[in-house]
């Protein structure tokens, strides 16, 4: 159970970092990263 929670939090953190980078860069360079996370 703990492993699943850790995986969930890492996924959420990755999503937030991706969102911040997307807003900073403009969304051009990270368009490839988004579908693999969603």
N, C-alpha and C positions, 0 to 999 in steps of 0.2 A: 504493500500500500504506500509506503514511504517513497519507494522508487517512482511510483506513478505521480505522486504529488510533486516530486522534484522535477520530473519531466514536464509537468504542466507549468510549473513556475518558470522553467528555462524557456519554454515555448512562449510564454507571456512576455518575458523579458526581451526575448529576441524580437517579438512583434513590436514592442515599444521602441526599441533601438532602431528597428527598420523604419518605423514611422517618423522618428525624429530625423534620421538621415535622409529620408525621402523629402521631408519639408525643407531641409537645409539645402540639399543639392537641387531639388526641383523635380525629382521623380524620374529622371532620364536614365541614370546609371544603375538604379536599383530596381528597375522594372522586371528584371530577370529573377531577382531574389524573392519577390513577393508571392508568385504562384506556388513556389515550393514550400512556403511557410503556411499559407492559408489551407 
